[in-house]
Structures are given as structure tokens and as C-alpha cells.
Amino acid sequence: MTIPSPASPQNESPQNTAPQNAAPQNAAPHNEGPRPAAPRPAAPRPGGPGGGPARALQRVTASALGPYQSAVVRIGFAATYLFFLLRELPNRHELYGPDSPWHWDLARQLTNGNEAFSVLMWTDSTVWFEAVYALTLLSAAALLLGWRTRTMSVLFMVGVLSVQNRSIFMGDGGDNVVHLMAIYLVLTRCAQVWSLDARRAARDAQRAAAGLPPLRDIVGPALWVLLGPVLVAATLMGGLGGTWWLPALLWTIWLSAAAWWAVNRYLPHGEPRTLLDVLANLTHNATLAVIMAEVCLIYATAGWYKIQGSRWQDGTALYYPLNLDYFTPWPALSDILGASGLMVMVLTYGTVIVQVAFPFTLFNRRVKNVLLVAMICEHAGIALLLGLPFFSMAMIAADAVFLPTAFLVWLGARATIGGRRLLSGLPGRSRMPGKPGAPGLAHGPADPPEAGSVKDGRGGTEEPRLQGGGGGHTLVG
């Protein structure tokens, strides 16, 4: 942590003091010619005290890395589960509700045996099931938009675990990925950009620049107060499953939300605020590394298991799912592709090569990006040819953690421009003065609030700081 040095006192030695008979201030100065530039401080040596390890430590503690990547992961997984729940809305009772073949009593016995967590096991009431399903839908939508991201990520995790653990035999590989990522998102600062929380933080920064206090937050403390008794009751009644990590995680988040609110209210620029920022950044960066390792493990495991299969070895593995009625939403397209032996062999071997090679290409940016595009195209083909859209969406969202930042910034800028052009054509939209056709938005989705600096009240500038989850002065945000 860098401590600014105090301002040096003025030099009042006789040699530097102006004489009494000096020329007036409005006199023309003498042409003294160009002065030599002040010497720049020498850069620290790689092996010195300020070298690589110190810079790496400074980087992982001073900022939450990958803000755009984590935002895409948040948006991708929230959209995946939101669309899944909407599609299965007419079938929800048969899949996870009271009409499921996997009856509530059987699910109760299974969760008691494997110590899984599901709030749907608290009671077999149909009203309770509908409430949990609706809450999961709403939390996924709020997480997609980045509204009160810290709270919504916790509710999203609770909803995902509850629904999936109610009927575990209804899922596939994509559900397993959503299951894991829902837990990881709770520990990330995934709303730094492209979220409503970021817009709220930008408005607070603008008010601070104008010398105004931040807007009073009521929603955050209200959410904290409402969720506290629920957490207490669930803990006392033993409704948080048989594992130790889930109650510990939920209680840590609930108590840390109060700490964030108190520090932001009473010591917004003090050492406790800096300490909380460092802890949140370390947690975010460590979780981001775990997500990357998880994606590499998924592909490495899938690739090496495929190598051991005889159908993958002779290049015919893709032929069989293309001829199964269950995996052919477009029979004519599947027949055309399956009729070409060369195409089947190329796609079969290409799938194995890409999955096995990807973890070894992470240190070569160009090769990694090429294989990343190949894997995204592969999952898009799976969604189209095999009729597995949600599995493909989950895997593409997981792959997004490796997307280049420059590409994501460019994509966000294009989306912002397109959205503003679309909104500017709507009747009644306010326009910026002097800029016809531009909507009056403080910050677009691709304009992170941390991009600019604001006045700090002492004549200098400081970067606007975001809470974990991208909130402003909130208790739960």
C-alpha cells in the first residue's frame, strides 16, 4: 500500500529568496532556452525488492482482475439458467415439483444420505415449490442485469442448488457446470462492468465529484434485514444441509455485508476500507483462477476419456448421435452431415484434439484464442445439431473466462452504440444537449465507471472505488 509523502516545505534559503528590487510580475521573462528534463526514477530490477514478485502481489491485491471476463461469466450463466427455467415452466411440476416421478420422500432420503442442500426439502407444499421456483427465476434475471449482485448471486446459488438437488437424475453435464459456477460467482466481484450496480456506483462518483453526498440506500439494508432471520431460522432448524461449508459461506457473506456498509458509511477512505478491498480482491482473483482451472479440467478429462474410446479412435463417434432421434432436432441437416464419412472423421478427431490440447495452449495467446474460437464453434454446433442448447450455453459461458479483454471491450462498445441508436429512435427519449440522437445515459454498459477520475475534495483526483459486487454505499449489493 502506497503512503503519499507529505508536501515538502517551501525553500526559504537566502539563495532562493527573491530580492526586494526584483522586476514586476508582469514583466516579460527572459528567453532562457529549453531546460533539461528532470531525470526519471530508475525502474526496479526484475530480481530486486520491487521486481516481479512485488508487482504480482501488488496486482492481485490492488484490483479485481478480469472484470469483463467475470461479467461475461455472470451474464452467461444467469441467462442459461433463466432460459432453462422459462422453457421448463410448463413442465416444472413433473421435473422438480410434486408430480415428479422422483417423489419428495425419495428425494428426502437421498439428500439425507448425501448431505445435499435443497430448500425444497423443507416441506412438500406446492405453494412452497412455486415460491422457490419463482425466486430462482427472479434472482437469475436480477443477476443477469447486475442488480444487487452480491445478494442476487447468493439467492441464485440457493435456487440452483435447491432445484437441481431436488431431482438430480434430470440433469446433464451442463447442469453440473451451472451447479459449480453458481457457487463460484458468489465469491467474485462480477459486477464491476456491464451491470446496474456499476451504473449506481458511477452516479455516486459523479455526486462525489460535485461535492454531493451519495444517495441514501434503502434497498440494501432492507434485503439484509429480511434475509437475516431466514438464515438464523434455517441454521437453527438444520435446513442448510449436512456440509459445513455452506452455512459458513452464507454467514460470512451476511456478516461481511454489514461490515461493508458500516465501513462505507463511517470510514469510506480509511484503512478498514482498504483492507476490505484487498480481501475482496484476493478472493475474487483466487476464485477466477479456480474457474479457469475448472474449465481446463473439464476439457482435459473429456478429451482423455474420449481417447480411450474405440469409436473416437476410429473416427466414427460423431456418426451415432447424428442418427439418434433424440439428438436430431434437424433430421435433414443431421443426415447430410452423417452421410459424409470424411466430415464425420474430421469433426470427431478435431473434437478430441481441441479438448486435449487446450490446457497446454494457455501460455500462447494466439494459439489459445484460435482453439477458443474452435471450442465455441463446437458448442454452437452441438446446440444446433444435437439439440442441447443449455449445455452449449453453459460451456460457452465457461469458455468466456479466457476471452481477450480487448475483444470484450470492443464488443461492449459495439453493443452500447447499437443500443443507443435503437433507443434514440424511440419516441420520448431524452437526448444529450449538443449531441442529437444520443440518449442521455450517464454510463453505457461498455463504459465502466472506473474509467474516469473524480475530484477528491482536496484539489486532486481519485479513482471511484467499487464494493465487492459493484455496489455503492449499500449494505447488501
N, C-alpha and C positions, 0 to 999 in steps of 0.2 A: 504494500500500500504506500503510495507516494504522499509524503507530507510536504506541502508547499513551504518554502523558506520564507521567513519574514522579510518585509521590504527593507532594503538597505538604507541607512540614514543618508541624508544629503552630505556631500563632501564640503566641509566648511573650512578647509585649509586656506591659508593666505594665498597660495599659488593659484587656486582656482576661484578666488573671490573677485568679482568684477570691481574695478576702481570706480571712484566716485565720479570722475570726469569722463566716463565711457560715453560712446556715441549714443544718441537716442535710439529707441527701439525701432522707429520707422525708417531708420537709415538703411540704405541698400547694403547688403552684405558683400564682402569681398569674394571674388571668384577664386576659391582655393583649389579647384580641380577635384577630380574623383578621389575619394578616400578608400584605402584598402578595406575589404570586408573583414568583419570580425571572424576570428578562427572558430570553426565548428568543433564541438566536442568529439573526441575520437570515439568510434563505435566500439562496443565491448568485444573482446576477443571471444571466439566460439568456446574456448575452454576456460575462460575467465569466470569471475564471480557473477557477471551479468550476461553470460553466454546462453547457450541453448537451453539447459535445464531451467534457468531462471525465467527466460522468456516463455517457455512452455507452461511453467507454473503460473506466471502472470496471466497468460491467455486463458487457461481453464478456470481461473478464479475470478477474473475481472469481467467475463462476458459469458453468456449462454451461446454456445456455438451452434451453427446450423439453424438460424431462426426460420429461414424459408423452407428448409427440408422438414423440420419438425412441424411447421404449419401445414405443409402438404400431407404429411402422415396423418395429422389430426383431421384434416378435411376429408382425406381419402377413406379412413376407417369409419368416421362418423357417417359419411354418405353411404358407404357399403352397408352398414347395419340398418341405417334408416330406410333405405330402399328395400332391404330384405324384409323388415318388419311390415312395411307398407304392402309389399307383394303378398305376404302371407297373412294379411289382415283377415281375409275371409276364412282362412284355414287355421287360425290361431288356436281355436279350442281343440281341434284334432291333433295339432302338433305339440302344443305345450300346456293346454288347458285341461278342463275337467273331462273332455271327451277323448282324451288321448289314449291309445292302446296301452301305453306305459302309464298305468294308473298312478294316482297320487300315493297310494300305500306302497307300491313298488318303488317309486322314486324316493319315498321317505326311508325305506330300508336301505337303498343304495347310498344315499347321502350320509346316513348314519354309519355305514361301513367305511366309506372312503373319505369321510370328514369334509365333504364338499359344502360350499356355501350357496344358498339359494333362499331368498326371502319368500319365494313361492311355497316353501316348505313350512312356513309359519302357520298357514291354515289352508284348507282346501276350498275356501269360499270362492265362488265365481266372481263376486264383486272385487275381492282382493286381487284375483288374477287380472281382471280388466284394469284395475288401478295400476298394477305393476307394469303391464304391457304399455299402457298409455304413458306412464312416467318414463319408461325406456325410450319410447318414441320421441317424447319431448326433449329429453336430455340429449339424444343423438342429434336432433335438429339444432338445439342450442350450442352443442359442441361444434357442429359444422359451422355455425355463424361466429363462434368465438365469443359468446355472451356468457359472462361469469364463468370463465373456462375452468378455473380451479374447482369450483363446486360442480359444474356440469360434467367434468371428467370423472369425478368420484361417483356421481349418480349414474353415469354411463357405464362405468365399470360394474357397479352393483347390478344394473339391469342386465348387462351381458352375461355376467356370471349366473344370475338367477335364472334367466331364460334357458341358457344352454345346459346348466346343471339339472334343470327340471326334466329334460328328456335328452340325455346325452347321445342316444342312438340316432338322433335326427340330423346330426352334423356331419361335416366332411373336413377335409384339410383346411379349407378356407375359414371354417368356424374356429378351428384351433388357433389359427393366426390371429383372428379377431380377439379371441379369448386372451391371448398373451399381450397383444398390443393395447387392449383396453386397460390392462394393469400398468403397462409401461407409461402410457400417456399421463397418468396421474402424477408421475414424478418429473415430468418435463415442463419447461416453460414454452409451451407450444402456441402461445397466442401473442407473441411479440410483433408479428405482422399478420396482415390479412385476417383481422378479427375486429369485432365490435369493441373488445377490451382495448385494443391498440388505438382505436379512434377515441375512446373515452380518455385514455392517457394523453393523447395528443391535445385534446381540448383542455385538460388540466395544465399541460405545459404552456399552452397559449395564454391561459389565465394567469399563470405564474409570470410569464413574460410581461403581461400588462399590469403586474402588481396586484392582481386579484387573488383571493383565496380560492381553493378548489371547491367545486360544487359539493354540497353535502350529500353523502351517500346514505341511503336508507335501505336499499335492496340488500346490500351485502350483510349488514348486521342482522336484518330480518331473516335471511337464509341461515345465518349462523345460529340464531336463537331457535329457529324451528327445527334444525337438524340435530341440535344438541340433545334434547330429550329423547329423540328417536334412537340416537346412538347409545345413550345411557340405558334405555329400556332393552334394546337388543343385546347389549352386553350382559345385563343382569339376568336376562331370560335365556342366555346361551343360544341366541339366534344368529351368531356370526360364524357358524361352522366350527369344526374341531381343530383347525390350524391356528397357530399363534400369530402368524404374520399379518393376517387380515385385520384383526382387532387393533394390533399395534400400528398398522398403517393408517387406519381410519382415525384413531385417537391422535396420532401425531399430526395428521393434516388438520384436524379440527382445532387442536391447541395452537398449532403454528399459525392458523388463520387469525386467531386472537392476537398473537404476538405481532404479526404483520400490521394489523390495524392499529395497535397501541403505538408501535414504533413510528408508523407513518403519520400518526396524529400528533405525537408529542416530541419525537426526535427524528424528523424527516431527513436531516442532514448530519446526524450524529454517527458515532461508531457502531451502535447496535444496528442501524440501518445497513451500514457497510457489511457487518458480519452476516446479517441475514441474506444479503445479496450474494456474498461469497458462498454460503452454504447452499443456496438455491442454485447457483451456477454450477457448483461441483456436482450436485445431484442430477441436474439436467444433463451435463456433459457425460457423466458416468452412464446414465440411462440411455443416452444416444449411442454410446459405444456398445451397450448391451443389445440395442435394436440392430445395429449393424452386424454384430456377431451372430445374432439370431437369424438374420436373413442369410448370411453366409452358411450357417449350419444347416438351414433348410435346404439350400441348393446343393451343398456338398453331400448331405445324406441322401437326397433324392437321386443325385447323379450316380453315386457309387452303388446304390441299390439297383439302379437300372443296369449298370454294367454287369451285374451278376445274373441278370435275367436272360434266358436264351433268346426270347423274341426281340429283345433290344440288341443282342449281339448279332443276330442275322438280319436286322434292319426291317422287321415286319411288325413291330409292336404297334405302330400307329394304325395299321390296317384294321385291326379288330374293333377298337371303339368306333371307327368310322362306319362299321356295318352293324352296330347295335342300335335297335330302335330307340332305346332310352337316351342315347347320346347323339341323336341325329335330328336336331331341330330343322335342318335344311337338307332333306334327303337327297335332292338333286345335286347340291354342291358337294355333299359327302361322297356320292357315287362318282362324281367327276374326279375328285382328288384321290379316292381309293382305287380308281381304275389305273392310275399311273404308278407303276412299280418304282420308277426312278424317283418320283416326288415323295412317295412314302419312305423310301430308304433315306433320302436326303434329310427329310424332316425328323426321322427317327434318330439318325446319327447326330444331326445338328442339335437336337434337344439335349442329348447326353453330353456332347462336347461343351455346350454353353454352360450347363449346370455344373459340370465338374471343374471347368476352367475359371469360372467367375471369381471364386475366392482368391485365386492366385494372381488376379489382374488388378487388384485394388491399388497397388502402388504404381501402376502405369495408367495415367489418367486417360490417355487416348484409347487404349485397348479396353479399359473398363467402360468407357462411355459407349463404345461400339457394342460390347456384349450386353450392356444395359438396354440399349435400344432393341437388340435381338430378343432379350427376355421379355420386354414389354410387348413386342410384336407377337411373341409366342403365346403370352397370356391372352392377348386380344384374339388370336386365332382359336384358343381354347374356348373362350366365351362365345365366339361365333359358330364354330364347327361342332363343339360338344355340348353346347347349351349349359355352360357353367359360368354365368356372368358374375355371381357374387364371389366365387372363388378367385376368378381373374381380377376383379376389382380389389380384393384384399391383397393379392400378391403384387399388383401394380402399385398399390399404396405403400406396401413394404419396400418395394424397389425404389420408391421415390426418395428414400433417405440418402441414396447415392447420387442423386441428380446434381449437376453442377449449379452453383449459385448464380452464375451469370445467366444461364438459361432460364432459371426460375424468375429472376428479376426481369428479364426481357418478357417472359410470358405474363407476369403480373402487370407490367406496363401496358402490354397489348390488351389485356383484359380490361384494364382501367380505362384506356382510351375508347375501347368498344362500348363499355358500359356507359361512359359519359355521353358518347354520341347517341346511344339509344335513349338515355334519359332526357337528353336535351331536346329530343323530338316530341316528348310528351307534353301535352298542354298543361300550363300552370306551373312548370318547373322554374325555379328561381335561377337566375344567371349571374355570373360574376360580373361586376362592373368593369367595363372596358374590354371584356372578353366575350363577345357574342357566341352563343352556342355552347358555353361551358357551364356545367351545373355548379351550383355553389356548395362544394364539398370541402371540408377542412383538410381531409386526408383521404386519398383513394386507397383501395386495397393494396396497391403496389407502392404506396408512399409511406414507409414506416415512420412513426413519429420520432424515432431516434436519429433520423437523417439530418435534422436541423438542430441548432443550438438555441437556447433561450437565455434571457438575462437572469443573472443570479441575484440581482438586487444590490450588488456591490460594484457595478460597473463592468463586471466580467461576464463570462458566459459559462454555462454548464450544460451537459447533455441531460435531457429528460430521462429519468430512470423509471423502469417499469417494475412492477411487482412480479413475483412468480405467477405465471398465468396471464401476464399482461395487464393486470388491473391497475386502477389508480388508487386513491385513498379508500380502499374497501376492506371490509372485514373478511368477506369470502368473495374472491373474484379471480 
